[in-house]
Amino acid sequence: MSKNIVIFKGVQNGILIMLDSLATFEDIEIALLEKVKNAKSFFQDANISITFKGRDLDEDEEAKLLKIISQESGLDISFVNNIPTINIAEEVPPTPSVTNLEQSNPMFQNYILDSKNNITHFHRGSIRSGQKIEFNGSVVIIGDINPGGQIVAEGNVVVLGKLKGVIHAGCKGDKNCFISALHMIPSQLIIGDCLAYFPNDIKRNIMPEYAYVKDNQIFVEQLIK
C-alpha cells in the first residue's frame, strides 16, 4: 500500500491530513490507523484542530477517521475542517484560526470529539420546513428550526435560536439525552422513546429551556433560574 495515501503535516493551530483522492476509503482507514499508531508523538497537544484535504468526505466517513485518531492518539480534537478536493501536491495553506474559521468558509460546519467518542455536529443557519438533519451524535443548530423542520440525533440537541419543529434526541433509545433551545415552542419533542406534544395555541415566554426525561415523561425547565 502506498505511503502517500495519508500524509500528516504540522500547520498553524493544528495538523493537516492530506488524503489521496484516488484511494478507496477502506485503504484510507487502514493507512490512517497505521500512521497514527506510528506517529503518536505528532499528536502531543491535548487540544488541537484537524484539517482534512484532498478528498471530499461525507459525515460518516469523517466521523470514522476522527474516531481512529481519537482512539489511537488520545487526542482531544477541538475543531475539524474539510477542504474540498484539490491536487494533493499543491502547497499546503495554514489551517484557519478559530477566530477566522467561520469567515473563511461561509458553509462552515465542524465537529467536536468528546472523551466518550461522541461527535457533535454544528450546523450554521436555520432549518427550513421540509429540511431534516440526521446525525449519529449530538447536534447544535446555530439558528432557528422552523415549523416542518426536523432534527434526529443519537445524542443531545441544542438550538441557539427558536425551536418550532420536531426534535428527536437519543433516537436509538437513550433517555439520558436532553434538548435545549433559547426559545422552545416545538410541535413535538422526542427523547429516547418518550414523546411530548406542544399545542400551537399555547403562548410560551421567550427564555432558554431544556427538556429531559424523568420517570418516562418529558419535563421542560428553565435553563437559567
C-alpha positions as CSV (number, residue, x, y, z in Angstrom):
1,M,0.0,0.0,0.0
2,S,1.3,3.5,-0.9
3,K,2.7,5.5,2.0
4,N,1.3,8.6,0.3
5,I,-2.4,7.7,0.8
6,V,-2.3,9.6,4.1
7,I,0.1,12.4,4.8
8,F,0.5,14.4,8.1
9,K,1.7,18.0,8.1
10,G,2.0,20.3,11.1
11,V,0.4,23.7,10.4
12,Q,-0.5,26.7,12.4
13,N,-3.0,25.8,15.2
14,G,-3.2,22.1,14.3
15,I,-2.5,19.2,11.9
16,L,-3.3,18.9,8.2
17,I,-4.1,15.4,7.0
18,M,-3.9,15.0,3.2
19,L,-5.8,12.2,1.7
20,D,-5.3,10.5,-1.7
21,S,-8.4,11.3,-3.7
22,L,-7.9,8.1,-5.8
23,A,-7.6,5.6,-3.0
24,T,-10.6,3.7,-1.6
25,F,-12.0,4.8,1.7
26,E,-11.1,1.4,3.2
27,D,-7.5,1.9,2.2
28,I,-7.5,5.4,3.7
29,E,-8.8,4.0,7.0
30,I,-6.1,1.3,7.1
31,A,-3.3,3.8,6.2
32,L,-4.6,6.4,8.8
33,L,-4.6,3.7,11.5
34,E,-1.1,2.7,10.7
35,K,0.1,6.3,10.5
36,V,-1.4,7.3,13.8
37,K,0.0,4.3,15.6
38,N,3.5,5.0,14.3
39,A,3.3,8.8,14.9
40,K,1.8,9.3,18.3
41,S,4.4,12.0,19.1
42,F,2.9,14.0,16.2
43,F,-0.3,14.3,18.3
44,Q,1.2,15.7,21.5
45,D,-1.1,18.6,22.1
46,A,-4.0,18.0,24.4
47,N,-6.3,20.1,22.3
48,I,-5.8,20.6,18.6
49,S,-7.5,21.3,15.3
50,I,-7.6,18.8,12.4
51,T,-7.9,19.8,8.7
52,F,-8.7,17.1,6.0
53,K,-7.6,17.9,2.5
54,G,-7.5,16.2,-0.9
55,R,-10.8,14.3,-0.7
56,D,-14.4,15.1,-0.2
57,L,-15.6,13.3,2.9
58,D,-19.2,12.7,3.9
59,E,-20.3,12.9,7.6
60,D,-20.0,9.2,8.3
61,E,-16.5,9.0,6.7
62,E,-15.2,12.0,8.6
63,A,-16.6,10.5,11.8
64,K,-14.8,7.2,11.2
65,L,-11.5,8.9,10.6
66,L,-11.9,11.1,13.7
67,K,-12.6,8.1,15.8
68,I,-9.4,6.3,14.6
69,I,-7.4,9.4,15.5
70,S,-9.0,9.9,18.9
71,Q,-8.8,6.2,20.0
72,E,-5.2,5.7,18.9
73,S,-3.7,9.0,20.0
74,G,-5.9,10.1,22.9
75,L,-6.2,13.4,21.2
76,D,-8.9,16.0,22.2
77,I,-10.0,17.3,18.8
78,S,-11.3,20.9,19.1
79,F,-12.1,21.7,15.5
80,V,-12.3,19.9,12.2
81,N,-12.3,21.5,8.8
82,N,-12.7,19.6,5.5
83,I,-11.2,21.4,2.5
84,P,-12.7,20.4,-0.9
85,T,-10.8,18.0,-3.2
86,I,-7.7,19.6,-4.8
87,N,-4.3,18.4,-6.1
88,I,-2.6,16.7,-3.2
89,A,0.7,18.1,-4.4
90,E,-0.3,21.7,-4.1
91,E,1.3,24.0,-1.5
92,V,-0.3,23.5,1.9
93,P,-2.0,26.6,3.3
94,P,-2.1,27.3,7.1
95,T,-5.1,26.0,9.0
96,P,-7.6,28.8,9.6
97,S,-7.6,30.0,13.2
98,V,-10.7,29.6,15.4
99,T,-11.4,33.4,15.1
100,N,-11.5,33.5,11.3
101,L,-12.6,29.9,10.5
102,E,-16.3,30.8,10.1
103,Q,-15.4,33.8,7.9
104,S,-13.2,31.7,5.7
105,N,-15.9,29.2,4.9
106,P,-19.5,30.5,4.7
107,M,-20.8,27.0,4.8
108,F,-18.8,26.3,8.0
109,Q,-19.6,23.1,9.8
110,N,-17.4,21.4,12.3
111,Y,-17.3,18.5,14.7
112,I,-16.1,18.1,18.3
113,L,-15.0,14.7,19.6
114,D,-15.5,14.3,23.4
115,S,-13.9,11.8,25.8
116,K,-16.7,9.3,25.1
117,N,-16.1,9.4,21.3
118,N,-19.4,11.1,20.8
119,I,-19.3,13.6,17.9
120,T,-21.1,16.9,17.9
121,H,-22.3,18.3,14.6
122,F,-22.6,22.1,14.3
123,H,-24.9,23.5,11.7
124,R,-24.8,27.2,10.9
125,G,-28.2,28.5,9.6
126,S,-31.8,27.9,10.1
127,I,-33.6,24.7,9.3
128,R,-36.5,25.2,6.8
129,S,-39.8,23.4,6.5
130,G,-39.1,20.0,5.0
131,Q,-35.4,20.1,5.8
132,K,-34.1,17.2,8.0
133,I,-30.8,16.6,9.7
134,E,-29.9,13.1,11.0
135,F,-26.6,12.5,12.8
136,N,-25.0,9.7,14.9
137,G,-24.0,12.0,17.7
138,S,-25.2,15.3,19.2
139,V,-26.3,18.3,17.1
140,V,-26.0,22.1,17.7
141,I,-28.1,24.4,15.4
142,I,-26.9,28.0,15.2
143,G,-30.2,29.4,14.0
144,D,-33.9,28.6,14.2
145,I,-35.7,25.4,13.4
146,N,-38.9,26.4,11.6
147,P,-42.2,24.5,11.6
148,G,-41.8,21.4,9.4
149,G,-38.0,21.2,10.1
150,Q,-36.7,18.1,11.8
151,I,-33.6,17.0,13.7
152,V,-32.9,13.4,14.6
153,A,-29.8,12.7,16.7
154,E,-28.3,9.8,18.7
155,G,-27.1,12.3,21.3
156,N,-28.3,15.7,22.6
157,V,-29.8,18.6,20.6
158,V,-29.1,22.3,21.3
159,V,-30.8,25.1,19.4
160,L,-29.3,28.5,19.6
161,G,-32.5,30.1,18.3
162,K,-36.2,29.3,18.1
163,L,-37.2,25.7,18.2
164,K,-40.5,25.3,16.3
165,G,-40.1,22.0,14.5
166,V,-39.7,18.3,15.5
167,I,-36.7,17.2,17.6
168,H,-35.7,13.6,18.4
169,A,-32.8,13.3,20.7
170,G,-31.4,9.9,21.8
171,C,-33.0,8.4,18.7
172,K,-31.5,4.9,19.5
173,G,-33.3,4.8,22.9
174,D,-31.0,6.9,25.1
175,K,-33.3,8.6,27.6
176,N,-30.4,10.4,29.3
177,C,-30.2,12.8,26.4
178,F,-31.6,16.3,26.5
179,I,-33.0,19.0,24.2
180,S,-32.3,22.7,24.8
181,A,-33.3,25.9,23.0
182,L,-33.3,29.6,23.5
183,H,-37.0,29.7,22.7
184,M,-38.7,26.4,22.9
185,I,-42.1,26.3,21.0
186,P,-41.8,22.9,19.2
187,S,-44.5,20.9,17.6
188,Q,-43.1,17.7,19.0
189,L,-40.2,16.6,21.2
190,I,-38.9,13.0,21.4
191,I,-36.2,11.8,23.8
192,G,-35.5,8.1,23.5
193,D,-39.0,6.6,23.1
194,C,-40.7,9.3,25.2
195,L,-42.9,11.8,23.3
196,A,-44.3,15.2,24.1
197,Y,-46.6,17.5,22.0
198,F,-46.8,21.2,22.3
199,P,-50.2,22.7,21.2
200,N,-49.9,25.6,18.7
201,D,-52.3,27.8,20.6
202,I,-50.3,27.9,23.8
203,K,-48.1,31.0,24.2
204,R,-44.7,30.5,26.0
205,N,-42.3,33.0,27.3
206,I,-39.1,33.6,25.5
207,M,-36.4,32.0,27.7
208,P,-33.7,29.4,27.5
209,E,-35.1,26.0,28.4
210,Y,-34.2,22.4,28.3
211,A,-36.2,19.1,28.1
212,Y,-35.2,15.9,29.8
213,V,-36.8,12.6,30.7
214,K,-37.8,11.6,34.3
215,D,-40.0,8.6,35.1
216,N,-40.6,8.0,31.4
217,Q,-42.0,11.5,30.9
218,I,-40.5,14.6,29.3
219,F,-40.2,17.6,31.5
220,V,-39.2,21.2,30.4
221,E,-37.5,23.6,32.8
222,Q,-35.8,27.0,32.6
223,L,-32.1,26.6,31.7
224,I,-31.2,29.6,34.0
225,K,-33.3,30.2,37.1
